[in-house]
């Protein structure tokens, strides 16, 4: 006959272990979303759900409606031609983001050729990271932005290299809670990084809210050959923003091939913004052969003056101003 106290001592730890496992399972919850792989050696007829069954093309991605928590991973070191197109049907959620990134060794290259490398419209809670986007060149056939992000809330753009686009390397338009970090934007036309809206000097309405740009480099964005009646060739530019920060960024060798001769460009600047901080940035003088040997590196034209802290302009005194 089994000893009753021995049985009780055996059952109690087992029950506690089962309850602990159930508690951890309830806390962690089920895995959300699927992972889709894209490789130059893949096949669009495959499922895309493993490295061995990877898709091959951006066209196949654009046919798919993704779900919250999904990950779209390109093979590092491979080159993929086309424009990644994402819409509201592909949006993530606050707790289950949609992610576009690389897998394996190195960084995947998205070649937009004459068009964008990625276009997202109303695709909320999207993360784009660890990729290189390249175009045909601002004077060699490309006519678009590298990344065009339109009305996407909660966007995160992280660890990208973007070059060879006629307009901006990264263009964020009418977005809330956007985060742009560790972007290297170079050899683009209008700007390295550009945040814009539809408002102009409207002190009550702004199209972007809670913007963060940090740890970015905007280098050698010479000018947009299609812009003939205004400035181009800016490093980092933001407008129509309520609540923003630009910090730990650097801009240099921009604007040297701007077609306009009346004003600009500028290394790091904002206009039509409020509640905005620029801090811990470095901006080098811009060489603009059409008008000045050096133009100011920092400037601000805002409806309400903003703090500009611990920034440096190298090679010129810089200009800090506010339009009331």
N, C-alpha and C positions, 0 to 999 in steps of 0.2 A: 504493500500500500504506500502511495506517495505521501511524503510528509507535507501537511497542509501549509505550514509556514514557509517551507522551501518553495512550494508552488507560488505562493503569494509574492515571495521575493523575486521569482522569475518573471511573473506576469507584470508587476508594477513597472520595472524598467522598460519592458517592451511597449507597454501602453504609453509611457512618457515619450519614448522614442517616436512612436507613430504620431502622437499629437504634435511633437516638435516638427516632424517632417511636413505634416499638414499645414502647420502655421507658416513655415517657410514657403511652401507652395502658394499659399494664399497671399503672402506678401509680394513675392516675385512676380506672380501671374504668368500667363502664357506668353510665349515669344510672339511678338507682333510683326507682321510683314514678311515678305519673301525677298530673297537676294537674287538679282538677275545679273548674269555675267556676259560680257561682250569681249570677243577676242578676234583678232585678224584671222585666226585659224578656225573660227567657229562656223556655224551654219544657221541661217535664219529659220530653218525648219525644225531645229532643236527646241527643247523646252526653255533653255536659257537659265535653268535653275541650278546648275553646277558648272564648275570650271570645264569639265569634260563635255558638257552639253551647252556650251556658250553660244549665244547669238554672234552674228558677224557684223551687222551694220546698224548705223543710226536710224535708217529707215524702219528697221524692225522695232526699235525702241519707240519711235513715234506712232506706231500702230497700236501700242499697248496702253491701256488705261491702268495706271498704277494705284495702289492702295496705301493708306497711312502705314508708315513703318517700313515700306519697301526700300531696298537699296539697289541702285543701278551702278555696277562696277565695271570699268573698262580695264583691259589688260595693260599693265604698266609697260611702257616702251613702244606700244603699238600706236599707229596713226589711223584715225577714223575721220572720214570726210563727210561733211554735211552739217546741218543745224539741228541740234537737239531742241525739240519743241515740247513744252510742258504747259498744261492748262489747268483749269479748276478741277477737271476730272481726275487729275493726278495729285491733288493737294494732300499734304500731310496734316497732322494735328499737333497741338502743343506737346502732347505726350508721345506722339509717334510720327516723327518727321520723315519726309521723303529725302533720300540722300543720293547724290550723284558724285562718284569718286573713282579712284583707281584701285586695282588690286595687284598683288604680286610685286615684283621689283620695279622701281622706277615710276615715272609718271606717264599716264596716257596723254596723247596729243589729239585734240579735236581741231580739225582743219575746216574752218568755215568757208574758206576760199573767198568768193566774192560777197558772201552773206554773213550773218551772225554765226558765232559758234554755238550759242545757246540763247533761246528766247523763251521766257516764262511769262505767262499772263494769268493773273489771279490764281497762281499756284502757291498757296500759303504754306508756311512752315517747311520750306525747302532749304536744304543744305547743299552747297556746291563746294567741293574741296579737292585738293591734291590732284589738280589737272592743269594742263597747258592748253591754252586756246590761241590759235594762230590764224591770221587772214592772209590774203594775197599781197597786202601792202596798201598804204594810203594812196599811193600814186600808181599802183600796179593792178587795179581792178576791183579791190574791195570798196564797197560803198555803205557799210553798216557799222554798228557797234559790235564789240566782241561778245559781251553779254548784255542783253537787253532784258531788264527785269521790270515789269509793268504791273502795278497794283497787286503786289505780292507782300502780304504781311508776314512778319517773323522770318524773313529771309536771312540766311547766314552764308557769306562768301568768304572762304578761308583757304589760304595757301594755294593761290593760283598765280600762274604767269600768263599774261595776256598781251599779245603784240600783233601788229600788222593789220589793224583795222582803221578805216578812214575816219570814222567818228570817234567815239570813246572806247577805251578798253573795256571798262565796266560802266554801264549806264543804268542807274536805278531811278525809276520814275513813279511817283505817287505811291510810295510804300511806307508802312509803319513798322517800327521795331526792326529796322535793317541793321545788320552787323557785317562790316567789311574789314577783314584782318589779314595781314601777311599777304597782300597782293602786290606783285611786281608787274606794273603796267608800263610798257615801253614801246617805242616805234608805232604809236597810234597817232591819229590826226588831231581831232578836236580837244581831247583831254585824256589823261591816264584814267582817272576816276571822276565820274560826273553824276551828281544827284540833282534831279530837276522836278519841276511841277508845272502847273498851268497858271498859277497866280503870279501877279506882278504888283509888288508894293501894297498888298492887302494885309493890313495889320490884324484882321480878325480871322482870316482863313489861310491855312497852310496845307500843302498837299502831302508833306512827309512829316512824320513825328518820331521822336526818339531814335535818332540816327547815331550810329557809332562807326567811326573809321579809325583804325589804329594799326601801327606797325607796317605801314605800306610805303612803297617806293614808286614814284612817278618819274620816269627818266626818259629823256629824248622823245617827247611827244611833240613833233615840230610844228604842226598846224594842219588844218583840214583844207585841202585845195578846193573843196566845193563851197566853203564859207567865204564870201567875197565882201559882205557888208557888215561884218562884226568881227570880234576877236576870235581866235582859236589857238590851239597849242598850249592849253593850260595843264598844270600838273594835277591838282585836286580841286574840284569846284563843286559847291553845293548851293542850291537855291530852294526857296519855298519850303523851309524846314522849321518846325517848332520843336525845340529840344534836341540838341546835337552836340557831339564831341568829335574833334579830330585831334589825335595825339600820337606822338612818337612816329611821325611820318617824315619823309624827306622827298623833296622835289628838286630836280636839277636838269639843265640842258634842254629845257622845253621852249617851245614857241619861236624857234629860230627861222621857221619857214612860213609864218603867218602871212596871208595875202592882204589883210586889212592894215591900214596905217594910222588909224585914229586913236585907238585905245587898246589896252591889254597887250598880250595875255599876262597871267599872273601864276606864280608857282603854286601857292595854296591860298584859296580865298572862298568867301561866301558872300551872298547877297540875298536880300529879301528873306532873312532868317531872324529868329528870335530865340532867346534862351539857349545860346550856343557858346561853346568853349573851344578854342584852339590852344593847345599847350604841348610843350616838349617836342616841337617840330623844328626842322631845319629846312630852309629854302634858299637855294643858290640863285644868283642873278640870272635872268633870262637874256639870252643873246638874240635880239630881234633886229636883224639887219635892215628891215624895211623902215624902222622908225628910230629906235634907240640902240645904243651899244649895250645898255643895261636898263631894265625896267624894274619897278619894285617887286619884291618877292612875296610879301604878304600884303593883303589889303582886305578891307571889309566894308560892304555897303549894306547895312542892316537897318531894319525899322527901329530896333532898340540896340544900343551899344552892348557889346559882349566882351567877356574877359579873354585876353590873349596873353598867356603866361609862359615864361621860360622857353621862348622861341628864339631862334637865331636866323639872321640873314647874313650870308657870307658874300663878301665882295661888294656890297652896296648897303646904304643905311636902312633901306626898307621903308615902308609906308604903312601906318596904321591909322585908319580913318573910319568915321561913322557918319551915315546919312540919317538925320533925324526925320 
